[in-house]
């Protein structure tokens, strides 16, 4: 009988021994058995909870019920129980290894993550962006500006003459093109 009280649900014990729920409660208290420490009661409670959840899953609440729940959450300050921070899928070592080696958009495509998540993860780790867009000049492009004429540098880098001239000014390099004719 003690084994049944420790392992079976209160309903089962009451049924098989022909006693009320109050008597089973007293027996459990005497043996130090808590409600959810009992495998039988835990199994029944979880099954009933799952059945109830299945019944209401996907059912739209009326707007007044939504508002009532919102007001209750505000009154009870339920927001204090929310965990701050990221709750999404964890980054794998292979995914982290892509950061900084490929543009953020490509990493986002390969990892099936939003581009903002990729940018944030890369920034958190202090990894520079390998492709910062059209305004970003790579060191090898700067070297072309130092060694080639303005026209050749524009052709090799795929940038406009104006962009090449502006970058030359930034690097304090000579103009590299024909001088304007002044009248």
Secondary structure, 3 states (H helix, E strand, C coil): CHHHHHHCCHHHHHHHHCCCHHHHHHHHHHHCCCCCCCHHHHHHHHHHHHHHHHHHCCCCCCHHHHHHHHHHHHHCCHHHHCCCCCCCCCCCHHHHHHECCECHHHHHHHHCCCHHHHHHHHHHCCCCCCCCCCCCCCHHHHHHHHHCCHHHHHHHHCCCHHHHHHHHHHCCCCCCCCCCCCC
